[in-house]
Amino acid sequence: MDMDINQLRLLVVLERERNLSKAAQKLFMSQSAASHILSKLRNRFNNPLFIKTKSGMEPTPLVHALLPDLQKGLNSIDMAFEKMRPFNPKLDAKTFYIGAIDYFEFYALPKLGKRLESSAPNVRIAIDILSENMQMERVEQGHIDLILGVDELQVMPRYYNRYHWISDSYVGIVSKTTKIAKKLNVKAFVATPQIHLPFINSGADPIDRWLHQQHQARQISMIVQSFAVGGMVTAQTSNLMCVPLKIAQELEQMLPIKIVELPANMPKLSLSMFTHQLYDSQDSIQWLIKEIRACT
């Protein structure tokens, strides 16, 4: 049955107002237009729909039967159109779900939180630390808005968009009491026990790939899940930990550690944001990308 949404909306409003003139005003139309629509609906349903009584226009049993589903359907349509409304970070309440690695959570999240305090007071950020496969599955379902990943390690389908975020150099951190050269060559580097933070679940790592190309391997004495924990362990042991420079500078302010240079030609870390093309065009997603880019 071909029917305009506003025709059905008249039934809902008229049932509430019980007066055609008032219903027309609520829908921003003239009384004659509302009367014309009601007449068309009566013909289509072959039912009077509303009967004039002393207390106003009373709905027929057919309208009573239709109203619950009509109201539910119209609410869903209204919600769908509401989502198309331009995102206003100063006013809108929204939770963004970000699939992230520890670099983002440790380094950028405090900066992002500070930015949002004034520019987007009703926005919440939820970090999802899951396996890469689970993160991508949740992106496909629309449950994660954006993934932060390592460029050379994160394999993404072609229907994802990539936005470069940050590049960083690797350095080493050691306890302040550890006697070690300020700049390590490859021999000293692979001979020093190390704490390792994997970026992805497979354990693939840019530094290990670089060493493999030179037929070398380092000694991993401990694997951790965060830079904070790795830094605390490093500060109390003789281990070396390879971390991006920006992370090392943050840890150096918090812990009794020092920064040492790693062998020449060590690869850099490159991180990007990945979004699904189905959701990427939303104002809110583009706003989030812009905000994260500012946290460098």
Secondary structure, DSSP 8 states (H G I E B T S, - for coil): ----HHHHHHHHHHHHH--HHHHHHHTT--HHHHHHHHHHHHHHHTS--EEEETTEEEE-HHHHHHHHHHHHHHHHHHHHHHHTS---TTT--EEEEEE--HHIIIIIHHHHHHHHHHH-TTEEEEEE---HHHHHHHHHTTS-SEEEEETTT----TTEEEEEEEEE-EEEEEETT----SB--HHHHHHS-EEE--SSTT---HHHHHHHHTT----EEEE-S-HHHHHHHHHTSS-EEEEEHHHHHHHHHHSSEEEEB--TT---EEEEEEEETTTTTSHHHHHHHHHHHT--
